[in-house]
Amino acid sequence: MNPNNCIVIKSGTSAPRVIKRKDGTQVIFNEQKAAIEKGDDFPTPFTITLGDGQPPYPPGRYMLDVSSLEVGDFNALRIARRIALLPLPSTK
């Protein structure tokens, strides 16, 4: 794996996102901001939905854990709704 291609987390904080259902009840998702670095000029930001009670990932560089992959319709590989990250070793 190219060490420049990774998932970067800059802030070890998360924020709740509240969704109101049609029946009036609420669902709360705990989300954390991250970005994918693919060697382009700028990283591409995205949002990670954390599991119930899962603490946010600390700042750092990560790769996607294979447990985050699943086989979907028509045997196509896809990323699961909740992903798991593995920290990359520090390159000092």
Beta strands, then each sheet from edge to edge (+ up, - down):
strand 1: 6-9
strand 2: 15-20
strand 3: 26-37
strand 4: 44-50
strand 5: 60-64
strand 6: 69-71
strand 7: 77-79
strand 8: 85-87
sheet 1: 2+ 3- 1+ 5- 8+
sheet 2: 2+ 3- 4+
sheet 3: 6+ 7-
end
